[in-house]
Amino acid sequence: MGRLFGTDGVRGVANRDLTPELVFQLGRAAAHVLLKGSGRMLVGRDTRLSGTMLEAALVAGITATGVDVELLGIIPTPAVAYLTARAAQQGNVAGAMISASHNPIADNGIKFFNPEGYKLPDKTEAEIEACLEETAAAKIARPTGTGVGRVFTTSRAEDEYLDFLSRAVKERFDGLTAVVDCAYGATYRVAPRILEALGARVYTLHAEDDGSRINVDCGSTNPEELRRAVLEKGAQVGLAHDGDGDRVIAVDETGEIVDGDAIMTVCGLQMLAEGRLSRRTIAATVYSNLGLTETFKAAGGDVLITGNGDRWVLAAMRENGLNLGGEQSGHIIFLDHNTTGDGVLTALQLLSVLVRTGQPLSQLAGRLKRFPQLLQNVRVARKEGWEENTAIREAIAKAKERLGQSGRIFVRASGTEPLIRVMVEGPEDDLLASLLAEVSSVIARELA
């Protein structure tokens, strides 16, 4: 069996790759590894059509080990993380979320949370996968009679999460107008509810429980309709969530996109000015704009660069005692409040800065001085072995030498398409265009 867990849980096309049979086995294995056959697993899901099918399979697997299940219903991923950590203070608890985040409708996924509310480290994921092997699976307990797990449905989960969110900011948002795109996903109730409870006037887009349209031409991966709505409504801000609510992309009052780098700039610089930014440093991935580092250094702060993916951001934050980090995609972690990226929480923190400073979002986000970035997808006949190709390695090395310390180049293969992606970044547009063309042409020639 190949490795099932990817960068964010187990994902695949529901009922083809991620089958009910596999999810049942995952439920048994996770309950065995995380809870040792006793305790409670909190289970949430997004709106996807396959969610209830996979929920039934997951619950069957968990309860088959003697572990109880508490069904949270449709709720954002970060709510599961928060509620798991909260419940674990009174007992043996873990969490599971059924979602494929910003992926297409047909996909779904399972991610687990340990009793502290954190996503699982590689070692724990490997333990779960090992339990799927036939010999190991046979050793997992199969209690009978009163020993099987029970299933409970709670109606309190959403309100408890909203209470947590309301305590995460001190300001009210009276007089502020916001447009919120919920991507037909897990935030369709909670995002508008919390903003309205804090006094904002809210216009909603795609705020329905419609898993047949989750992430389709909407949400954080496609905020064009949100941009138009912000301008039409004369709103101060637009907020676009993804399917499971762990990220957010904003739109300023002029209709310009405010991505994760800009959101970290707005919130991070405010925290820095108020003495609340731990070690005067944020964590960001290698794909964040170089201007993010320059902006923070100019303000007396710093940026710790991590590998790509929120798990590497979180690991660096915990290791270095940081309380803010994230990705350009809008997956932002406020570790003082939650253990994972939380799109609704991030939106509240962003709006809090707007209220506190009295400045428009365009002005606050404008403090990020971006370096030009150019990206080209080079279609190739074969991707295998590209990293060992001498000509390609020499072309990349020459580009790095010409960029020096003022720029950078990233080359990587697409995981799903016959493409090699080339990104160059630096202060000079002409040099970037020249280097991009040179490296791309070598790749195209060598991998034809």
VENRANOR-V69890 format. One record per helix or strand. SS is the DSSP state (A for helix, B for strand). FROM is the first residue (numbers start at 0). TO is the last residue. If there is no record, write none. Layout:
ss=SS from=FROM to=TO
ss=SS from=FROM to=TO
This chain:
ss=B from=5 to=5
ss=B from=8 to=13
ss=B from=17 to=17
ss=A from=19 to=34
ss=B from=39 to=44
ss=B from=47 to=47
ss=A from=50 to=62
ss=B from=67 to=73
ss=A from=76 to=86
ss=B from=92 to=97
ss=B from=106 to=112
ss=B from=118 to=118
ss=A from=121 to=129
ss=A from=133 to=136
ss=A from=144 to=146
ss=B from=150 to=152
ss=A from=156 to=165
ss=B from=176 to=180
ss=A from=189 to=196
ss=B from=200 to=204
ss=B from=210 to=210
ss=A from=218 to=220
ss=A from=223 to=232
ss=B from=236 to=240
ss=B from=247 to=250
ss=B from=256 to=257
ss=A from=259 to=272
ss=A from=277 to=279
ss=B from=280 to=284
ss=A from=289 to=297
ss=B from=301 to=305
ss=A from=309 to=319
ss=B from=323 to=325
ss=B from=331 to=333
ss=A from=342 to=356
ss=A from=360 to=364
ss=B from=371 to=378
ss=A from=385 to=387
ss=A from=389 to=405
ss=B from=407 to=412
ss=B from=418 to=425
ss=A from=428 to=445
